[in-house]
Amino acid sequence: MIKIKSLLIVALGAFGMFACSEDETNGARLNLDFNTVTTADNTSQRALTNGLEFTDGFITLSEVRFEAEADVDSLEIEFELEQQTVIDFATGSTNPDISGVSIPSGTYEEVEIEIELFDEGDEPGVVLNGTFTHDGVETPVRFEFNSGETFEVEMEGAVVLTDGTNALAQITLDPHVWFANVSAEQLAAADRNEAGVIVISESINSDIFEVAADGLDLATDVEFEM
């Protein structure tokens, strides 16, 4: 199993205006938000020019873990969810809903969020559908990935969570970063299946797949908004 740091962009924001319900005021609430990027932006100039866009699909997780260390009494908080969870790539919603967890209030000096891809079945844990546009012609694309990668992000620096506070942890999944080193020429020369779809998997168009898989190791900026 491979651990990959700095692949996710996590934004932690404390929003006191969104209070918890009355029976949850003796602590704070961490809300998880998966931001799935369907259109390439300035993260990679090459991703803007290779003609790829991803529109829908799913990302299946087998585990989500949240760890935090407080600066008082060496308090450590750990939340671990071991279940199959499917992220709808088009909307970022999860099934089942794992959007929130209650945590004690306090000042946390270190926060870590970790997610693990599901790889225990015959079907790929990641399936993304999109299009490749070249010379004005759109070709459907399907990306399949099946490996139990663990994506991990750590934040060091004080995070103050008071009673009744909602904290937002936004995890951005951007496949355009994974494909940043795949050129339009490679995609134009890729094999199509009988339906005219460019399938990119470990066994089909494997040369492009390897570049995209290596792209999972690309370090991106980790941004925190307080």
Phi and psi restraints in degrees (value plus and minus 20) as a CYANA .aco file:
   2 ILE   PHI    -125.3   -85.3
   2 ILE   PSI     114.0   154.0
   3 LYS   PHI    -122.3   -82.3
   3 LYS   PSI     107.4   147.4
   4 ILE   PHI    -140.6  -100.6
   4 ILE   PSI      97.4   137.4
   5 LYS   PHI    -118.4   -78.4
   5 LYS   PSI     134.3   174.3
   6 SER   PHI      49.6    89.6
   6 SER   PSI      -3.5    36.5
   7 LEU   PHI    -105.5   -65.5
   7 LEU   PSI     -47.6    -7.6
   8 LEU   PHI    -117.9   -77.9
   8 LEU   PSI     128.9   168.9
   9 ILE   PHI    -124.6   -84.6
   9 ILE   PSI      99.6   139.6
  10 VAL   PHI    -135.7   -95.7
  10 VAL   PSI     107.7   147.7
  11 ALA   PHI    -135.5   -95.5
  11 ALA   PSI     101.1   141.1
  12 LEU   PHI    -124.7   -84.7
  12 LEU   PSI     102.7   142.7
  13 GLY   PHI    -151.5  -111.5
  13 GLY   PSI     111.6   151.6
  14 ALA   PHI    -116.8   -76.8
  14 ALA   PSI      98.7   138.7
  15 PHE   PHI    -140.3  -100.3
  15 PHE   PSI      71.5   111.5
  16 GLY   PHI     -84.0   -44.0
  16 GLY   PSI     -41.4    -1.4
  17 MET   PHI     -90.8   -50.8
  17 MET   PSI     -40.6    -0.6
  18 PHE   PHI    -118.2   -78.2
  18 PHE   PSI      67.9   107.9
  19 ALA   PHI     -97.7   -57.7
  19 ALA   PSI     131.9   171.9
  20 CYS   PHI     -96.0   -56.0
  20 CYS   PSI     151.0   191.0
  21 SER   PHI     -87.9   -47.9
  21 SER   PSI     145.5   185.5
  22 GLU   PHI     -80.3   -40.3
  22 GLU   PSI     -50.7   -10.7
  23 ASP   PHI    -106.5   -66.5
  23 ASP   PSI     -14.2    25.8
  24 GLU   PHI    -141.2  -101.2
  24 GLU   PSI      -2.6    37.4
  25 THR   PHI    -100.0   -60.0
  25 THR   PSI     -31.1     8.9
  26 ASN   PHI    -107.0   -67.0
  26 ASN   PSI      29.9    69.9
  27 GLY   PHI     142.3   182.3
  27 GLY   PSI    -195.5  -155.5
  28 ALA   PHI    -134.3   -94.3
  28 ALA   PSI     152.9   192.9
  29 ARG   PHI    -150.8  -110.8
  29 ARG   PSI     109.8   149.8
  30 LEU   PHI    -118.9   -78.9
  30 LEU   PSI     100.3   140.3
  31 ASN   PHI    -123.9   -83.9
  31 ASN   PSI     107.8   147.8
  32 LEU   PHI    -116.8   -76.8
  32 LEU   PSI     110.2   150.2
  33 ASP   PHI    -149.4  -109.4
  33 ASP   PSI     101.1   141.1
  34 PHE   PHI    -115.2   -75.2
  34 PHE   PSI      94.5   134.5
  35 ASN   PHI    -117.5   -77.5
  35 ASN   PSI      84.2   124.2
  36 THR   PHI    -116.3   -76.3
  36 THR   PSI     105.5   145.5
  37 VAL   PHI    -114.0   -74.0
  37 VAL   PSI      95.0   135.0
  38 THR   PHI    -116.4   -76.4
  38 THR   PSI     -34.0     6.0
  39 THR   PHI    -150.9  -110.9
  39 THR   PSI     113.1   153.1
  40 ALA   PHI     -83.7   -43.7
  40 ALA   PSI     124.1   164.1
  41 ASP   PHI    -145.2  -105.2
  41 ASP   PSI    -175.2  -135.2
  42 ASN   PHI     -99.8   -59.8
  42 ASN   PSI     -12.8    27.2
  43 THR   PHI     -76.8   -36.8
  43 THR   PSI     -58.1   -18.1
  44 SER   PHI    -163.8  -123.8
  44 SER   PSI      99.0   139.0
  45 GLN   PHI     -82.0   -42.0
  45 GLN   PSI     -54.6   -14.6
  46 ARG   PHI     -89.2   -49.2
  46 ARG   PSI     -54.5   -14.5
  47 ALA   PHI     -83.1   -43.1
  47 ALA   PSI     -45.7    -5.7
  48 LEU   PHI     -94.7   -54.7
  48 LEU   PSI     -41.9    -1.9
  49 THR   PHI    -128.6   -88.6
  49 THR   PSI     -25.7    14.3
  50 ASN   PHI    -106.7   -66.7
  50 ASN   PSI     -22.4    17.6
  51 GLY   PHI      61.1   101.1
  51 GLY   PSI      -9.6    30.4
  52 LEU   PHI    -111.9   -71.9
  52 LEU   PSI     117.3   157.3
  53 GLU   PHI    -160.7  -120.7
  53 GLU   PSI     119.3   159.3
  54 PHE   PHI    -131.8   -91.8
  54 PHE   PSI     112.7   152.7
  55 THR   PHI    -132.6   -92.6
  55 THR   PSI     -55.8   -15.8
  56 ASP   PHI    -176.2  -136.2
  56 ASP   PSI     158.4   198.4
  57 GLY   PHI     117.5   157.5
  57 GLY   PSI    -179.6  -139.6
  58 PHE   PHI    -169.3  -129.3
  58 PHE   PSI     134.9   174.9
  59 ILE   PHI    -148.3  -108.3
  59 ILE   PSI      99.6   139.6
  60 THR   PHI    -122.0   -82.0
  60 THR   PSI     107.6   147.6
  61 LEU   PHI    -124.9   -84.9
  61 LEU   PSI     128.9   168.9
  62 SER   PHI    -126.8   -86.8
  62 SER   PSI     -38.5     1.5
  63 GLU   PHI    -177.0  -137.0
  63 GLU   PSI     121.7   161.7
  64 VAL   PHI    -148.6  -108.6
  64 VAL   PSI     109.9   149.9
  65 ARG   PHI    -150.3  -110.3
  65 ARG   PSI     116.4   156.4
  66 PHE   PHI    -145.2  -105.2
  66 PHE   PSI     107.8   147.8
  67 GLU   PHI    -150.2  -110.2
  67 GLU   PSI     121.5   161.5
  68 ALA   PHI    -166.3  -126.3
  68 ALA   PSI     124.1   164.1
  69 GLU   PHI    -139.8   -99.8
  69 GLU   PSI     106.1   146.1
  70 ALA   PHI    -111.3   -71.3
  70 ALA   PSI     138.4   178.4
  71 ASP   PHI    -108.7   -68.7
  71 ASP   PSI     -17.9    22.1
  72 VAL   PHI    -137.3   -97.3
  72 VAL   PSI     109.1   149.1
  73 ASP   PHI      37.3    77.3
  73 ASP   PSI       4.6    44.6
  74 SER   PHI      30.9    70.9
  74 SER   PSI      19.6    59.6
  75 LEU   PHI     -89.2   -49.2
  75 LEU   PSI     108.3   148.3
  76 GLU   PHI    -142.1  -102.1
  76 GLU   PSI     111.0   151.0
  77 ILE   PHI    -134.5   -94.5
  77 ILE   PSI     112.5   152.5
  78 GLU   PHI    -157.1  -117.1
  78 GLU   PSI     107.7   147.7
  79 PHE   PHI    -142.9  -102.9
  79 PHE   PSI     103.6   143.6
  80 GLU   PHI    -150.2  -110.2
  80 GLU   PSI     103.7   143.7
  81 LEU   PHI    -135.9   -95.9
  81 LEU   PSI      90.0   130.0
  82 GLU   PHI    -126.9   -86.9
  82 GLU   PSI      73.3   113.3
  83 GLN   PHI    -181.4  -141.4
  83 GLN   PSI     140.4   180.4
  84 GLN   PHI     -96.2   -56.2
  84 GLN   PSI      99.1   139.1
  85 THR   PHI    -146.1  -106.1
  85 THR   PSI     109.9   149.9
  86 VAL   PHI    -127.4   -87.4
  86 VAL   PSI     105.1   145.1
  87 ILE   PHI    -114.9   -74.9
  87 ILE   PSI     103.4   143.4
  88 ASP   PHI     -96.5   -56.5
  88 ASP   PSI      93.6   133.6
  89 PHE   PHI     -84.4   -44.4
  89 PHE   PSI     -51.4   -11.4
  90 ALA   PHI     -89.4   -49.4
  90 ALA   PSI     -50.9   -10.9
  91 THR   PHI    -138.5   -98.5
  91 THR   PSI     -41.5    -1.5
  92 GLY   PHI      62.7   102.7
  92 GLY   PSI     -20.9    19.1
  93 SER   PHI     -96.4   -56.4
  93 SER   PSI     135.5   175.5
  94 THR   PHI    -137.3   -97.3
  94 THR   PSI     129.4   169.4
  95 ASN   PHI    -154.8  -114.8
  95 ASN   PSI      94.0   134.0
  96 PRO   PHI     -90.2   -50.2
  96 PRO   PSI     148.1   188.1
  97 ASP   PHI     -88.9   -48.9
  97 ASP   PSI     101.1   141.1
  98 ILE   PHI    -143.4  -103.4
  98 ILE   PSI      14.8    54.8
  99 SER   PHI     -95.6   -55.6
  99 SER   PSI     -34.7     5.3
 100 GLY   PHI    -172.0  -132.0
 100 GLY   PSI     130.7   170.7
 101 VAL   PHI    -166.5  -126.5
 101 VAL   PSI     120.3   160.3
 102 SER   PHI    -103.9   -63.9
 102 SER   PSI     117.8   157.8
 103 ILE   PHI    -156.5  -116.5
 103 ILE   PSI     132.9   172.9
 104 PRO   PHI     -83.5   -43.5
 104 PRO   PSI     126.4   166.4
 105 SER   PHI     -91.2   -51.2
 105 SER   PSI     137.4   177.4
 106 GLY   PHI     136.2   176.2
 106 GLY   PSI    -198.0  -158.0
 107 THR   PHI    -124.4   -84.4
 107 THR   PSI      97.1   137.1
 108 TYR   PHI    -124.2   -84.2
 108 TYR   PSI     110.6   150.6
 109 GLU   PHI    -113.1   -73.1
 109 GLU   PSI     -41.5    -1.5
 110 GLU   PHI    -164.9  -124.9
 110 GLU   PSI     110.5   150.5
 111 VAL   PHI    -148.0  -108.0
 111 VAL   PSI     114.8   154.8
 112 GLU   PHI    -153.1  -113.1
 112 GLU   PSI     112.9   152.9
 113 ILE   PHI    -143.5  -103.5
 113 ILE   PSI     113.2   153.2
 114 GLU   PHI    -156.7  -116.7
 114 GLU   PSI     114.1   154.1
 115 ILE   PHI    -148.7  -108.7
 115 ILE   PSI     124.3   164.3
 116 GLU   PHI    -140.0  -100.0
 116 GLU   PSI     112.2   152.2
 117 LEU   PHI     -94.5   -54.5
 117 LEU   PSI     126.2   166.2
 118 PHE   PHI     -99.3   -59.3
 118 PHE   PSI     112.3   152.3
 119 ASP   PHI    -164.9  -124.9
 119 ASP   PSI       8.2    48.2
 120 GLU   PHI    -118.7   -78.7
 120 GLU   PSI     -18.4    21.6
 121 GLY   PHI    -138.7   -98.7
 121 GLY   PSI     159.2   199.2
 122 ASP   PHI     -95.3   -55.3
 122 ASP   PSI     -48.4    -8.4
 123 GLU   PHI    -101.9   -61.9
 123 GLU   PSI     125.8   165.8
 124 PRO   PHI     -83.7   -43.7
 124 PRO   PSI     126.9   166.9
 125 GLY   PHI     -96.6   -56.6
 125 GLY   PSI     -41.9    -1.9
 126 VAL   PHI    -144.9  -104.9
 126 VAL   PSI     103.0   143.0
 127 VAL   PHI    -153.3  -113.3
 127 VAL   PSI      97.2   137.2
 128 LEU   PHI    -143.2  -103.2
 128 LEU   PSI     113.0   153.0
 129 ASN   PHI    -129.4   -89.4
 129 ASN   PSI     125.2   165.2
 130 GLY   PHI    -187.5  -147.5
 130 GLY   PSI    -175.9  -135.9
 131 THR   PHI    -157.7  -117.7
 131 THR   PSI     132.2   172.2
 132 PHE   PHI    -138.0   -98.0
 132 PHE   PSI     100.6   140.6
 133 THR   PHI    -127.6   -87.6
 133 THR   PSI     104.0   144.0
 134 HIS   PHI    -164.6  -124.6
 134 HIS   PSI     106.2   146.2
 135 ASP   PHI      33.4    73.4
 135 ASP   PSI      18.1    58.1
 136 GLY   PHI      59.2    99.2
 136 GLY   PSI     -17.2    22.8
 137 VAL   PHI    -129.0   -89.0
 137 VAL   PSI     109.0   149.0
 138 GLU   PHI    -115.4   -75.4
 138 GLU   PSI     111.7   151.7
 139 THR   PHI    -143.0  -103.0
 139 THR   PSI     110.1   150.1
 140 PRO   PHI     -85.7   -45.7
 140 PRO   PSI     125.1   165.1
 141 VAL   PHI    -149.1  -109.1
 141 VAL   PSI     122.1   162.1
 142 ARG   PHI    -153.6  -113.6
 142 ARG   PSI     102.0   142.0
 143 PHE   PHI    -127.0   -87.0
 143 PHE   PSI     107.1   147.1
 144 GLU   PHI    -142.5  -102.5
 144 GLU   PSI     109.6   149.6
 145 PHE   PHI    -157.5  -117.5
 145 PHE   PSI     110.3   150.3
 146 ASN   PHI    -157.4  -117.4
 146 ASN   PSI      68.9   108.9
 147 SER   PHI    -177.8  -137.8
 147 SER   PSI     124.3   164.3
 148 GLY   PHI    -104.0   -64.0
 148 GLY   PSI      30.5    70.5
 149 GLU   PHI     -80.3   -40.3
 149 GLU   PSI     127.6   167.6
 150 THR   PHI    -134.8   -94.8
 150 THR   PSI     100.6   140.6
 151 PHE   PHI    -119.2   -79.2
 151 PHE   PSI     109.2   149.2
 152 GLU   PHI    -155.0  -115.0
 152 GLU   PSI     116.4   156.4
 153 VAL   PHI    -151.6  -111.6
 153 VAL   PSI     114.6   154.6
 154 GLU   PHI    -138.5   -98.5
 154 GLU   PSI     120.0   160.0
 155 MET   PHI    -143.4  -103.4
 155 MET   PSI     107.0   147.0
 156 GLU   PHI    -132.4   -92.4
 156 GLU   PSI     113.3   153.3
 157 GLY   PHI     116.1   156.1
 157 GLY   PSI     128.3   168.3
 158 ALA   PHI     -85.2   -45.2
 158 ALA   PSI     110.4   150.4
 159 VAL   PHI    -142.7  -102.7
 159 VAL   PSI      95.2   135.2
 160 VAL   PHI    -119.1   -79.1
 160 VAL   PSI     100.2   140.2
 161 LEU   PHI    -140.7  -100.7
 161 LEU   PSI      97.8   137.8
 162 THR   PHI    -121.2   -81.2
 162 THR   PSI     147.8   187.8
 163 ASP   PHI     -76.5   -36.5
 163 ASP   PSI     112.9   152.9
 164 GLY   PHI      63.7   103.7
 164 GLY   PSI     -20.2    19.8
 165 THR   PHI    -102.6   -62.6
 165 THR   PSI     121.9   161.9
 166 ASN   PHI    -122.7   -82.7
 166 ASN   PSI     106.4   146.4
 167 ALA   PHI    -127.8   -87.8
 167 ALA   PSI     119.4   159.4
 168 LEU   PHI    -129.0   -89.0
 168 LEU   PSI     103.8   143.8
 169 ALA   PHI    -130.4   -90.4
 169 ALA   PSI      89.2   129.2
 170 GLN   PHI    -123.2   -83.2
 170 GLN   PSI     100.6   140.6
 171 ILE   PHI    -127.4   -87.4
 171 ILE   PSI      96.6   136.6
 172 THR   PHI    -118.4   -78.4
 172 THR   PSI     105.0   145.0
 173 LEU   PHI    -132.3   -92.3
 173 LEU   PSI      93.0   133.0
 174 ASP   PHI    -144.2  -104.2
 174 ASP   PSI      77.2   117.2
 175 PRO   PHI     -86.4   -46.4
 175 PRO   PSI     -37.9     2.1
 176 HIS   PHI     -85.6   -45.6
 176 HIS   PSI     -49.2    -9.2
 177 VAL   PHI     -88.4   -48.4
 177 VAL   PSI     -59.8   -19.8
 178 TRP   PHI     -82.0   -42.0
 178 TRP   PSI     -55.2   -15.2
 179 PHE   PHI    -117.6   -77.6
 179 PHE   PSI      -5.8    34.2
 180 ALA   PHI     -80.8   -40.8
 180 ALA   PSI     -50.0   -10.0
 181 ASN   PHI    -118.4   -78.4
 181 ASN   PSI      -6.9    33.1
 182 VAL   PHI    -116.3   -76.3
 182 VAL   PSI     105.1   145.1
 183 SER   PHI    -109.1   -69.1
 183 SER   PSI     140.9   180.9
 184 ALA   PHI     -81.8   -41.8
 184 ALA   PSI     -53.8   -13.8
 185 GLU   PHI     -85.1   -45.1
 185 GLU   PSI     -60.4   -20.4
 186 GLN   PHI     -82.8   -42.8
 186 GLN   PSI     -63.0   -23.0
 187 LEU   PHI     -87.6   -47.6
 187 LEU   PSI     -58.0   -18.0
 188 ALA   PHI     -84.8   -44.8
 188 ALA   PSI     -50.9   -10.9
 189 ALA   PHI    -110.8   -70.8
 189 ALA   PSI     -20.0    20.0
 190 ALA   PHI     -89.1   -49.1
 190 ALA   PSI     132.0   172.0
 191 ASP   PHI     -90.6   -50.6
 191 ASP   PSI     124.8   164.8
 192 ARG   PHI    -129.6   -89.6
 192 ARG   PSI     130.3   170.3
 193 ASN   PHI    -104.5   -64.5
 193 ASN   PSI    -193.5  -153.5
 194 GLU   PHI     -82.8   -42.8
 194 GLU   PSI     -44.9    -4.9
 195 ALA   PHI    -110.2   -70.2
 195 ALA   PSI     -16.4    23.6
 196 GLY   PHI      61.9   101.9
 196 GLY   PSI      -4.4    35.6
 197 VAL   PHI    -113.6   -73.6
 197 VAL   PSI     115.9   155.9
 198 ILE   PHI    -104.0   -64.0
 198 ILE   PSI      81.3   121.3
 199 VAL   PHI    -110.0   -70.0
 199 VAL   PSI     108.5   148.5
 200 ILE   PHI    -137.3   -97.3
 200 ILE   PSI      88.6   128.6
 201 SER   PHI    -166.6  -126.6
 201 SER   PSI    -197.7  -157.7
 202 GLU   PHI     -84.3   -44.3
 202 GLU   PSI     -45.7    -5.7
 203 SER   PHI    -130.9   -90.9
 203 SER   PSI     -32.0     8.0
 204 ILE   PHI    -143.7  -103.7
 204 ILE   PSI     108.8   148.8
 205 ASN   PHI      29.7    69.7
 205 ASN   PSI      29.2    69.2
 206 SER   PHI     -84.3   -44.3
 206 SER   PSI     -45.3    -5.3
 207 ASP   PHI     -85.6   -45.6
 207 ASP   PSI     -61.5   -21.5
 208 ILE   PHI     -90.0   -50.0
 208 ILE   PSI     -59.2   -19.2
 209 PHE   PHI     -78.3   -38.3
 209 PHE   PSI     -62.9   -22.9
 210 GLU   PHI     -83.6   -43.6
 210 GLU   PSI     -58.7   -18.7
 211 VAL   PHI     -84.5   -44.5
 211 VAL   PSI     -63.7   -23.7
 212 ALA   PHI     -86.1   -46.1
 212 ALA   PSI     -60.0   -20.0
 213 ALA   PHI     -83.4   -43.4
 213 ALA   PSI     -61.1   -21.1
 214 ASP   PHI     -83.0   -43.0
 214 ASP   PSI     -50.7   -10.7
 215 GLY   PHI     -83.8   -43.8
 215 GLY   PSI     -40.5    -0.5
 216 LEU   PHI     -84.6   -44.6
 216 LEU   PSI     -39.1     0.9
 217 ASP   PHI    -108.5   -68.5
 217 ASP   PSI     -24.4    15.6
 218 LEU   PHI     -85.1   -45.1
 218 LEU   PSI     109.0   149.0
 219 ALA   PHI    -102.7   -62.7
 219 ALA   PSI     106.5   146.5
 220 THR   PHI    -133.8   -93.8
 220 THR   PSI     145.8   185.8
 221 ASP   PHI     -85.4   -45.4
 221 ASP   PSI     120.3   160.3
 222 VAL   PHI    -121.3   -81.3
 222 VAL   PSI      92.4   132.4
 223 GLU   PHI    -127.8   -87.8
 223 GLU   PSI     113.8   153.8
 224 PHE   PHI    -142.4  -102.4
 224 PHE   PSI     107.9   147.9
 225 GLU   PHI    -135.7   -95.7
 225 GLU   PSI     105.0   145.0
